[in-house]
Amino acid sequence: MPGEFELIARYFTRPVPKAVLGVGDDCALLQTAPGMQLAISTDMLVAGRHFFADVDPFLLGHKCLAVNLSDLAACGARPLAFSLALALPLPQAEDAWLEPFAKGLFALADAHECELIGGDTTRGPLTICITVYGEVPADKAALPVPTQALLRSGAQAGDDVYVSGSLGDAALALLALQGRLTLPLDLLHAARERLEQPAPRVALGLALRGIASACADISDGLLGDLGHILARSHCGARVEVDQALPLLAARQVYAGGSAQFDSDMGARTALQCVLAGGDDYELVFTAPTAQRSALAALSSSLQLPLTRIATIEAAPGLRLVDATGQAVAQDFASFDHFAAALVLP
Amino acid sequence: MPGEFELIARYFTRPVPKAVLGVGDDCALLQTAPGMQLAISTDMLVAGRHFFADVDPFLLGHKCLAVNLSDLAACGARPLAFSLALALPLPQAEDAWLEPFAKGLFALADAHECELIGGDTTRGPLTICITVYGEVPADKAALPVPTQALLRSGAQAGDDVYVSGSLGDAALALLALQGRLTLPLDLLHAARERLEQPAPRVALGLALRGIASACADISDGLLGDLGHILARSHCGARVEVDQALPLLAARQVYAGGSAQFDSDMGARTALQCVLAGGDDYELVFTAPTAQRSALAALSSSLQLPLTRIATIEAAPGLRLVDATGQAVAQDFASFDHFAAALVLP
């Protein structure tokens, strides 16, 4: 078993073309270009809570950086660097775990030119804490925050609300892995890939600068994260629930497309997963209606669905309606409790 | 028990006069002044490993930020901001724990004008991960790293080696708290304060810019951290062990000043604590002999002892000698094993 310094030297010391100084001193050093700001986000992942302790370490390495890059994407920031703090119990402090973990981590890091500049390793219950740094242009004229970063606070009444990609599959996979429902193998495979290898929407976030009025990533569930935008923007939204289902695997469950599901139960489960499931790492964003054609072009160029699911309204609160305009039972909005039920045992 | 967002709002959301944007969005935003670099360091503290789970939360709040500010001090960086990630089990997720924890944290943060800009909270085994950001001037002329930051890599043969303050008391207090030795109450009190409320040497670090040739903070023990400087600077050092004992409580143990100690055992324990105990958060630094008078003046103005304990030599390795120049048994240098023995059960 490698000691702390040997472990850092072997797995976590790499060249840093962007940073002034990387791993190996008391501090790392970063210098942003003139007129740029540093966007910073931290996520801590705990075994048994955010992932199964026996998950494939390659996939875990990917995911723990992906959830952080997703926060940069939500701000429209270009990834620069990250710090990694690891608490490792014995089985994970071995080469057999560390090597694939580092591979998964750096495969995603390299794809986004995001370099490891420092961190900490210690013995302890398996916990991964990443702080990620991205670059975004300042904007002295922007009020109240002088930045070009996408914030949660800019939504205006009349704006459209969009989500990228598809929602609910990660939550569906988790329910299946917990034995709480059975998915056909092909659906399970697709849903599980979304749970274990989420793709942070970095390119989308960068492209949305100057288009979106507000943006957040969907980590706590669509209603919860849209709720953050509404709270920071002091407004409300009317969500057309049937529009809110840009699903992959979950769509088939919703539609009763699998013979293994009672269709009522399937529809309800799928709706819960898409509205409140969490762990999706798509972006939810608002934009003035004048941006519809720009967004259609962007969706096409990125080959990523951007689905209009709601309209921002001045009155605070989330109003869920079905295709006929009828109110949908509000218990989907209790995402906190549902999210708690999804937590790993 | 407060939920995550309520908890963040109640305890961890404060004004951020220095940052562009603080807690509440997907990312925080920091912008450094022109010509400045950001010094970044991360430390993760795990209950049962770095602190007793039942430690006074006010003291813990202080300490977990102090160990990070100590890294900024070692680089000569001025504290700007920090991110806080917390995994909390049930007893710690209650107001009765969070309120004093936040008080201890912010008392030290405010003293150093270091503002909380973001983070994460989750349920899990008690773990505290802080990433701290400081500001340091760039220096295009400096080679190989274009910075005015104090690095571990600048020591030169002939330089003096200094330590600030006193060493070994934190380790001595830990041994006492573990029941592995008994300290007189007044010594225990003094030593325990060093363990639980270390004072990061931020002012010293800032003052050492332009004076010190290399610097590190003493978190892993003097020999270990001096060893980092030697490794990065490709040189060695001769340590005069008797000079290496600028102790507070431990000095009395070393001198057999307490009737409760067999003096041989006391001397040996004290020497281990000062050379390899760790958790001291003093600075070890090197400086050309031409800086001796500047350092004497600095020690006086900061009212902080700066003790010359060693000389840098071209030949790699650490050579320990006593007052008569005789080699001291090298097993003190096995700081890794000793540090491991000091780890909480």
Chai-1 contact restraints between the chains, C-beta under 6 A:
chainA,res_idxA,chainB,res_idxB,connection_type,confidence,min_distance_angstrom,max_distance_angstrom,comment,restraint_id
A,V20,B,Q37,contact,1.0,0.0,6.0,A-B,restraint_1
A,V20,B,T147,contact,1.0,0.0,6.0,A-B,restraint_2
A,L21,B,V145,contact,1.0,0.0,6.0,A-B,restraint_3
A,D25,B,L151,contact,1.0,0.0,6.0,A-B,restraint_4
A,D25,B,R152,contact,1.0,0.0,6.0,A-B,restraint_5
A,D26,B,D71,contact,1.0,0.0,6.0,A-B,restraint_6
A,D26,B,A74,contact,1.0,0.0,6.0,A-B,restraint_7
A,D26,B,C75,contact,1.0,0.0,6.0,A-B,restraint_8
A,D26,B,A216,contact,1.0,0.0,6.0,A-B,restraint_9
A,D26,B,D217,contact,1.0,0.0,6.0,A-B,restraint_10
A,C27,B,A39,contact,1.0,0.0,6.0,A-B,restraint_11
A,C27,B,I40,contact,1.0,0.0,6.0,A-B,restraint_12
A,C27,B,S41,contact,1.0,0.0,6.0,A-B,restraint_13
A,C27,B,D71,contact,1.0,0.0,6.0,A-B,restraint_14
A,C27,B,C75,contact,1.0,0.0,6.0,A-B,restraint_15
A,A28,B,I40,contact,1.0,0.0,6.0,A-B,restraint_16
A,L29,B,Q37,contact,1.0,0.0,6.0,A-B,restraint_17
A,L29,B,A39,contact,1.0,0.0,6.0,A-B,restraint_18
A,L29,B,T147,contact,1.0,0.0,6.0,A-B,restraint_19
A,L30,B,L38,contact,1.0,0.0,6.0,A-B,restraint_20
A,Q31,B,Q37,contact,1.0,0.0,6.0,A-B,restraint_21
A,Q37,B,V20,contact,1.0,0.0,6.0,A-B,restraint_22
A,Q37,B,L29,contact,1.0,0.0,6.0,A-B,restraint_23
A,Q37,B,Q31,contact,1.0,0.0,6.0,A-B,restraint_24
A,L38,B,L30,contact,1.0,0.0,6.0,A-B,restraint_25
A,A39,B,C27,contact,1.0,0.0,6.0,A-B,restraint_26
A,A39,B,L29,contact,1.0,0.0,6.0,A-B,restraint_27
A,I40,B,C27,contact,1.0,0.0,6.0,A-B,restraint_28
A,I40,B,A28,contact,1.0,0.0,6.0,A-B,restraint_29
A,S41,B,C27,contact,1.0,0.0,6.0,A-B,restraint_30
A,T42,B,S83,contact,1.0,0.0,6.0,A-B,restraint_31
A,T42,B,A85,contact,1.0,0.0,6.0,A-B,restraint_32
A,T42,B,G119,contact,1.0,0.0,6.0,A-B,restraint_33
A,T42,B,D120,contact,1.0,0.0,6.0,A-B,restraint_34
A,D43,B,D120,contact,1.0,0.0,6.0,A-B,restraint_35
A,M44,B,A85,contact,1.0,0.0,6.0,A-B,restraint_36
A,M44,B,A87,contact,1.0,0.0,6.0,A-B,restraint_37
A,M44,B,D120,contact,1.0,0.0,6.0,A-B,restraint_38
A,M44,B,T122,contact,1.0,0.0,6.0,A-B,restraint_39
A,V46,B,A87,contact,1.0,0.0,6.0,A-B,restraint_40
A,V46,B,T122,contact,1.0,0.0,6.0,A-B,restraint_41
A,V46,B,G124,contact,1.0,0.0,6.0,A-B,restraint_42
A,R49,B,G124,contact,1.0,0.0,6.0,A-B,restraint_43
A,D71,B,D26,contact,1.0,0.0,6.0,A-B,restraint_44
A,D71,B,C27,contact,1.0,0.0,6.0,A-B,restraint_45
A,A74,B,D26,contact,1.0,0.0,6.0,A-B,restraint_46
A,C75,B,D26,contact,1.0,0.0,6.0,A-B,restraint_47
A,C75,B,C27,contact,1.0,0.0,6.0,A-B,restraint_48
A,S83,B,T42,contact,1.0,0.0,6.0,A-B,restraint_49
A,S83,B,T131,contact,1.0,0.0,6.0,A-B,restraint_50
A,A85,B,T42,contact,1.0,0.0,6.0,A-B,restraint_51
A,A85,B,M44,contact,1.0,0.0,6.0,A-B,restraint_52
A,A85,B,C129,contact,1.0,0.0,6.0,A-B,restraint_53
A,A87,B,M44,contact,1.0,0.0,6.0,A-B,restraint_54
A,A87,B,V46,contact,1.0,0.0,6.0,A-B,restraint_55
A,G119,B,T42,contact,1.0,0.0,6.0,A-B,restraint_56
A,D120,B,T42,contact,1.0,0.0,6.0,A-B,restraint_57
A,D120,B,D43,contact,1.0,0.0,6.0,A-B,restraint_58
A,D120,B,M44,contact,1.0,0.0,6.0,A-B,restraint_59
A,T122,B,M44,contact,1.0,0.0,6.0,A-B,restraint_60
A,T122,B,V46,contact,1.0,0.0,6.0,A-B,restraint_61
A,G124,B,V46,contact,1.0,0.0,6.0,A-B,restraint_62
A,G124,B,R49,contact,1.0,0.0,6.0,A-B,restraint_63
A,P125,B,P125,contact,1.0,0.0,6.0,A-B,restraint_64
A,T127,B,T127,contact,1.0,0.0,6.0,A-B,restraint_65
A,C129,B,A85,contact,1.0,0.0,6.0,A-B,restraint_66
A,C129,B,C129,contact,1.0,0.0,6.0,A-B,restraint_67
A,T131,B,S83,contact,1.0,0.0,6.0,A-B,restraint_68
A,T131,B,T131,contact,1.0,0.0,6.0,A-B,restraint_69
A,V145,B,L21,contact,1.0,0.0,6.0,A-B,restraint_70
A,T147,B,V20,contact,1.0,0.0,6.0,A-B,restraint_71
A,T147,B,L29,contact,1.0,0.0,6.0,A-B,restraint_72
A,L151,B,D25,contact,1.0,0.0,6.0,A-B,restraint_73
A,R152,B,D25,contact,1.0,0.0,6.0,A-B,restraint_74
A,A216,B,D26,contact,1.0,0.0,6.0,A-B,restraint_75
A,D217,B,D26,contact,1.0,0.0,6.0,A-B,restraint_76
